[in-house]
Amino acid sequence: MDVRIGRVVKSHGIKGEVVVDATTDAPEIRFAPGSVLTGRQGGSTTELTVASVREHKNRLLVLFEEITDRTRADRLRGMVFDAPPLDDDSGEEGFYDHELQGLDVICDGATIGTVTGTVTGPGGTLLEVGITDTGKQVLVPFVHAIVPTVDVAGHSVTITPPEGLLDL
């Protein structure tokens, strides 16, 4: 299963650069010059070759060989890039979004719902949790203080939410 590695936010300048919100831990590998990325937008796919990349305000400015002006760059707004997971032999604990979806959410020893998705924003990642009793969605910050245990093999996450977080 492919994982999301980035999304085009907007064009930048007049020479065809685009601002990419990278959602990968390895942007230096994924967006390295010469890399061929498959972008999806509006039901179609496009292969683009990275010509150059540089950091700018916690995002990447990427120039693709096939995009030579601002007009073409503007057309890429909203394009998403997915790629196969990288092999990671580091032994560090990490999770892909698709591995978290469907896990049972346990609070105070009881299953209260299921992870239905994730949301990544400037403040970090949030788990979307569907509460079984009410059918409502709650956003839970995916930080160790609130989500101390993730057991992908055991198909569960344990949360210790602050008071009021689960109040609907």
C-alpha positions in Angstrom: 0.0 0.0 0.0 1.4 3.4 -1.0 1.8 6.2 1.6 1.3 9.9 1.1 4.6 11.8 0.8 3.4 15.3 -0.1 0.9 17.7 -1.6 1.3 20.7 -3.9 0.0 23.8 -2.0 0.6 26.5 -4.6 2.9 27.8 -7.2 5.9 30.0 -6.2 7.6 32.6 -8.4 7.5 32.7 -12.2 9.8 29.9 -13.2 7.5 26.9 -12.4 8.4 26.1 -8.8 5.7 24.8 -6.5 5.3 24.8 -2.7 5.0 21.2 -1.5 3.8 20.2 2.0 6.0 17.1 2.5 4.3 14.5 4.7 7.3 12.1 4.7 10.0 11.6 7.3 12.5 11.4 4.4 12.0 14.4 2.1 15.7 14.4 1.1 15.1 10.9 -0.4 11.6 11.2 -1.7 12.2 14.6 -3.4 15.8 14.2 -4.4 16.7 15.8 -7.8 16.2 13.1 -10.5 13.4 11.4 -8.6 10.4 10.6 -10.6 7.1 11.2 -8.7 3.7 10.1 -9.6 1.2 12.8 -8.8 -2.6 12.3 -8.6 -5.1 15.1 -9.2 -8.7 14.9 -10.2 -8.7 11.3 -11.1 -5.6 11.4 -13.4 -2.0 10.7 -12.8 1.1 12.5 -14.0 4.8 11.5 -13.7 7.1 14.4 -12.8 10.9 14.5 -12.5 12.4 16.6 -9.7 14.8 19.1 -11.2 15.6 20.9 -7.9 14.4 21.2 -4.4 15.0 23.6 -1.5 13.5 24.2 1.9 11.4 27.3 2.5 9.3 28.1 5.6 9.0 24.5 6.7 7.9 23.4 3.3 9.7 22.4 0.1 10.1 24.5 -3.1 10.2 21.9 -5.9 11.0 22.5 -9.5 10.0 19.7 -11.9 11.7 19.3 -15.3 8.3 19.2 -17.0 7.0 22.4 -15.5 8.7 25.5 -16.9 6.4 28.4 -16.0 4.0 29.7 -13.4 0.9 28.9 -15.5 1.8 25.2 -15.6 2.8 25.3 -11.9 -0.6 26.8 -11.0 -2.3 23.7 -12.6 -0.6 21.4 -10.1 -2.3 23.0 -7.0 -3.8 20.2 -4.9 -1.8 17.4 -6.6 -0.8 14.6 -4.1 2.2 12.3 -4.3 2.0 8.8 -3.0 4.8 6.2 -3.0 5.6 2.8 -1.6 6.9 2.8 2.0 10.6 3.1 2.4 12.4 0.1 4.0 13.4 1.1 7.5 15.9 -1.0 9.2 16.6 1.5 12.0 14.4 -0.3 14.5 12.7 3.0 15.5 9.1 2.8 16.3 6.9 4.5 13.7 3.5 4.1 12.1 2.1 4.8 8.7 -1.4 6.3 8.7 -2.9 3.3 7.0 -1.6 1.1 9.8 -3.5 3.1 12.4 -6.9 3.1 10.6 -9.2 0.5 12.0 -7.4 0.0 15.3 -9.5 -0.2 18.5 -9.3 2.7 20.8 -9.0 1.8 24.5 -9.5 4.2 27.3 -9.5 3.2 31.0 -9.4 -0.5 30.0 -12.5 -0.3 27.8 -12.8 -0.1 24.0 -14.5 3.2 23.2 -14.2 3.3 19.5 -12.1 2.9 16.4 -9.4 5.0 14.6 -11.1 6.1 11.4 -8.3 8.2 10.0 -5.6 10.8 10.7 -5.3 14.5 10.1 -1.9 16.1 9.8 -1.6 19.8 10.3 0.9 22.4 11.4 0.4 21.5 15.1 1.0 17.8 14.5 -1.0 14.7 13.8 -4.5 14.0 15.1 -6.3 10.7 15.3 -9.9 10.7 14.1 -11.7 8.4 16.5 -15.2 7.1 15.8 -16.9 6.7 19.2 -18.9 3.5 19.3 -21.7 4.6 21.7 -22.5 7.9 20.0 -21.3 7.4 16.4 -19.6 10.8 16.6 -16.0 11.6 15.6 -13.4 13.0 18.0 -10.0 14.3 17.2 -7.3 13.1 19.5 -3.8 14.6 19.5 -1.3 11.9 18.5 1.2 12.7 21.2 2.8 10.3 23.7 1.2 12.0 26.7 -2.3 11.2 25.3 -1.6 8.2 23.1 1.0 6.3 25.2 0.6 2.9 23.5 0.1 1.8 19.9 0.0 -1.9 19.4 -0.5 -2.5 15.6 0.0 -6.3 16.0 -2.6 -6.3 18.8 -4.9 -4.0 16.8 -5.3 -1.3 19.4 -4.2 2.1 20.7 -4.5 3.1 24.3 -5.4 6.7 25.1 -5.3 8.8 28.3 -7.2 11.9 27.3 -7.3 15.0 29.4 -10.6 15.8 31.0 -13.2 17.1 28.5 -11.4 15.8 25.3 -14.0 13.0 24.7 -17.0 15.1 25.8 -19.4 15.5 23.0 
